[in-house]
């Protein structure tokens, strides 16, 4: 249980570092200004929610398949959120437009997908190590 908590804390910290590095790199590349702060706040909230969801899945199910389904669902949420923002811009609600604000969508989507990848990889690694340790304990001692 403590190892699972440590894995989730490590995934959260590593996600924050990687996401902030990506957002800042995209911000420099696309000459972002005040929207960079909004994107960072959105990413912090997304990583916190993502960590909570992975914690629930890890503690409730604790299986590799459930973690993979959770990661795929998170990817779908990011992609659908990006598509929804574009659909709103085409429907007369000029929040954001793909033609006009592609950098903004990239600054939001790519770091979020990076956070999902980091969480999935670290939680899967934890589960593989846990299952290997359980298998070693279950084997009868030969001597």
C-alpha positions in Angstrom: 0.0 0.0 0.0 2.8 2.4 0.8 4.6 1.5 -2.4 1.5 2.2 -4.3 1.2 5.6 -2.6 4.9 6.3 -3.4 4.4 5.3 -7.0 1.4 7.7 -7.3 3.4 10.6 -5.6 6.3 9.9 -7.9 4.0 9.9 -11.0 2.4 13.1 -9.9 5.7 14.9 -9.3 7.3 13.6 -12.5 4.2 14.6 -14.4 4.3 18.1 -13.1 8.0 18.5 -14.0 7.5 17.0 -17.5 4.3 18.9 -18.2 5.7 22.2 -17.0 8.8 21.7 -19.2 6.6 20.9 -22.2 4.3 23.8 -21.6 7.2 26.3 -21.2 8.9 24.9 -24.3 5.7 25.2 -26.3 5.1 28.7 -24.8 8.5 29.8 -26.0 8.1 28.2 -29.4 4.6 29.7 -29.9 5.4 33.1 -28.2 2.6 32.5 -25.6 1.7 35.2 -23.2 -1.0 35.2 -20.5 -2.6 32.0 -21.8 0.4 30.2 -20.6 -0.7 30.7 -17.0 -4.2 29.4 -17.8 -2.7 26.4 -19.4 -0.5 25.7 -16.4 -3.5 25.9 -14.0 -5.5 23.6 -16.3 -2.6 21.1 -16.3 -2.2 21.2 -12.5 -5.9 20.4 -12.1 -5.7 17.7 -14.8 -2.7 16.0 -13.1 -4.4 16.1 -9.7 -7.6 14.5 -11.1 -5.5 12.0 -13.1 -3.6 11.0 -9.9 -6.8 10.6 -8.0 -8.3 8.4 -10.7 -5.2 6.2 -10.9 -5.2 5.9 -7.1 -8.8 4.7 -7.0 -8.1 2.2 -9.8 -4.9 1.0 -8.3 -6.4 0.5 -4.8 -9.7 -0.8 -6.0 -8.7 -3.1 -8.8 -5.0 -3.3 -8.8 -4.8 -5.0 -12.2 -2.9 -4.1 -15.3 -5.9 -4.2 -17.5 -7.8 -1.7 -15.3 -4.9 0.7 -15.4 -4.6 0.4 -19.2 -8.3 1.1 -19.6 -8.0 4.1 -17.3 -5.1 5.5 -19.3 -7.0 5.0 -22.6 -10.0 6.7 -21.1 -7.9 9.6 -20.0 -6.5 9.9 -23.5 -10.0 9.9 -24.9 -11.0 12.7 -22.5 -8.1 14.8 -23.6 -8.8 14.2 -27.3 -12.6 14.7 -26.9 -11.9 17.9 -24.9 -9.8 19.3 -27.7 -12.4 18.3 -30.3 -15.1 19.9 -28.1 -13.1 23.2 -28.0 -12.8 23.2 -31.7 -16.5 22.3 -32.2 -17.5 25.2 -30.0 -15.5 27.6 -32.1 -17.2 26.3 -35.3 -20.7 26.6 -33.8 -20.5 30.3 -33.3 -19.1 30.3 -29.8 -15.7 31.8 -30.6 -13.8 30.5 -27.6 -11.0 29.0 -29.6 -10.4 28.1 -33.2 -8.2 25.5 -34.6 -7.1 27.6 -37.6 -6.4 30.6 -35.4 -5.3 29.0 -32.1 -3.6 25.7 -33.0 -0.7 26.5 -30.7 -3.1 26.9 -27.7 -4.6 23.5 -28.4 -1.2 21.9 -28.8 0.0 23.6 -25.5 -3.0 22.0 -23.8 -3.2 18.5 -25.4 0.4 17.4 -25.7 1.3 18.0 -22.0 -1.9 16.3 -20.8 -1.1 13.3 -23.0 2.4 13.3 -21.5 1.0 13.2 -18.0 -1.2 10.2 -18.9 1.8 8.4 -20.4 3.9 9.0 -17.2 1.1 7.9 -14.9 0.4 4.8 -16.9 4.1 3.8 -17.2 4.9 4.2 -13.5 1.7 2.5 -12.3 2.2 -0.4 -14.7 5.8 -0.8 -13.5 4.6 -0.9 -9.9 2.0 -3.5 -10.8 4.5 -5.7 -12.7 7.0 -5.5 -9.8 4.2 -6.3 -7.2 3.0 -9.3 -9.2 6.6 -10.6 -9.6 7.2 -10.3 -5.9 3.9 -12.1 -5.2 4.9 -14.9 -7.6 8.3 -15.3 -5.9 6.6 -15.6 -2.5 4.1 -18.1 -3.8 6.7 -20.5 -5.2 7.7 -23.3 -2.8 11.2 -23.2 -1.5 13.5 -25.6 -3.2 16.7 -26.5 -1.7 
